[in-house]
Amino acid sequence: MAPEVVRQEVYGQAADIWGFGALAFELLELRSPYGDDITFPELEAALTVGLPPSLSDGELVEARCPGIQAVMDACFALDPAKRPTAQELLARIKGCYAPASALETELPGQVRDVQ
C-alpha cells in the first residue's frame, strides 16, 4: 500500500505504481515485502514514512534480471509525482528485457489492435 494511502491523503494512479513495485518485489523475493514477522503497527509505521521493502540480495537480483531493481526503485519513489506512469513503466520493462526486434513480434494468441 502506497504511503499516501496509509496516510489517508489524496491519491491517484501513482499509488497503483507503488503496488506494482510491491508485486515485483514479491515475485523477485518469493516473500511478502516487509516479511511475515512484522506487526501491523510496524508495517503501518514503515509505510507511513514511505520506507520501501529491501531486497535480500540486490546484486543477485540485478544479475538475474538486469534493470529490474531500478524499475522497482522508481515505483517506490516517495513523491507520487516522481513515480513512472503505467506507460513509462511498460517502456522501462520492455527496455530491460526485449531486444528492439522482439518488441514488434506478435506473441502466440496475441490480438493486435485494429484501427
C-alpha positions as CSV (number, residue, x, y, z in Angstrom):
1,M,0.0,0.0,0.0
2,A,1.4,3.4,-1.0
3,P,2.4,5.8,1.7
4,E,-0.2,8.4,0.7
5,V,-2.9,5.8,1.0
6,V,-1.8,4.8,4.5
7,R,-1.6,8.5,5.5
8,Q,-5.2,8.8,4.1
9,E,-4.1,11.6,1.7
10,V,-5.5,12.2,-1.7
11,Y,-4.1,9.6,-4.1
12,G,-4.3,8.5,-7.7
13,Q,-2.8,6.1,-10.2
14,A,0.7,6.6,-8.7
15,A,-0.5,4.5,-5.7
16,D,-1.1,1.6,-8.1
17,I,2.5,2.0,-9.4
18,W,3.8,1.6,-5.8
19,G,1.6,-1.5,-5.6
20,F,3.2,-2.8,-8.8
21,G,6.6,-2.3,-7.2
22,A,5.4,-4.4,-4.3
23,L,4.3,-7.1,-6.6
24,A,7.6,-7.1,-8.4
25,F,9.3,-7.4,-5.0
26,E,7.2,-10.4,-4.1
27,L,8.0,-12.1,-7.5
28,L,11.7,-11.5,-7.0
29,E,12.0,-12.5,-3.4
30,L,9.1,-15.0,-3.2
31,R,8.1,-13.4,0.1
32,S,5.9,-10.6,1.3
33,P,7.6,-7.1,1.0
34,Y,8.0,-6.5,4.7
35,G,8.3,-10.1,5.9
36,D,5.9,-12.3,7.7
37,D,7.0,-11.4,11.2
38,I,6.3,-7.7,11.1
39,T,3.5,-6.4,13.3
40,F,0.7,-4.2,12.0
41,P,2.0,-1.1,13.9
42,E,5.5,-1.7,12.5
43,L,4.1,-2.1,8.9
44,E,2.0,1.0,9.3
45,A,5.0,3.0,10.6
46,A,7.2,1.8,7.7
47,L,4.5,2.6,5.1
48,T,3.6,6.0,6.6
49,V,7.2,7.3,6.2
50,G,7.5,5.7,2.8
51,L,10.1,3.1,3.6
52,P,10.2,0.7,0.6
53,P,10.9,-3.0,1.2
54,S,14.6,-4.0,0.7
55,L,15.8,-6.9,-1.4
56,S,17.8,-9.6,0.4
57,D,20.4,-9.6,-2.3
58,G,20.2,-6.7,-4.8
59,E,23.3,-7.9,-6.7
60,L,21.8,-11.3,-7.3
61,V,18.5,-9.7,-8.5
62,E,20.5,-7.5,-10.9
63,A,22.4,-10.5,-12.2
64,R,19.2,-12.5,-12.8
65,C,17.1,-9.6,-14.1
66,P,19.2,-6.7,-15.3
67,G,17.5,-3.4,-14.8
68,I,14.5,-4.6,-12.7
69,Q,15.8,-3.2,-9.5
70,A,15.9,0.3,-11.0
71,V,12.3,-0.2,-12.3
72,M,11.2,-1.3,-8.8
73,D,13.0,1.5,-7.1
74,A,11.3,4.0,-9.4
75,C,7.9,2.5,-8.3
76,F,8.8,3.2,-4.7
77,A,9.6,6.9,-5.1
78,L,8.3,8.7,-2.1
79,D,6.9,11.5,-4.1
80,P,4.0,10.1,-6.2
81,A,4.7,12.6,-9.0
82,K,8.2,11.1,-9.4
83,R,6.9,7.5,-9.9
84,P,6.6,6.4,-13.5
85,T,3.2,6.3,-15.2
86,A,2.0,2.9,-16.4
87,Q,3.1,3.7,-19.9
88,E,6.6,4.7,-18.7
89,L,6.8,1.6,-16.6
90,L,5.9,-0.6,-19.6
91,A,8.6,1.1,-21.7
92,R,11.2,0.6,-18.9
93,I,10.4,-3.0,-18.6
94,K,10.4,-3.6,-22.4
95,G,13.8,-1.8,-22.5
96,C,15.2,-4.1,-19.8
97,Y,14.2,-7.4,-21.4
98,A,13.3,-7.3,-25.0
99,P,15.6,-6.7,-27.9
100,A,14.2,-4.0,-30.3
101,S,13.2,-6.6,-32.9
102,A,11.2,-8.6,-30.3
103,L,9.0,-5.6,-29.4
104,E,7.4,-5.8,-32.8
105,T,6.9,-9.6,-32.7
106,E,3.4,-10.9,-32.1
107,L,3.1,-13.4,-29.3
108,P,1.1,-16.7,-29.7
109,G,-2.6,-15.8,-29.0
110,Q,-1.9,-12.1,-29.1
111,V,-4.7,-10.0,-30.5
112,R,-3.5,-6.9,-32.5
113,D,-5.2,-3.6,-32.1
114,V,-7.2,-2.8,-35.2
115,Q,-7.6,0.9,-36.0
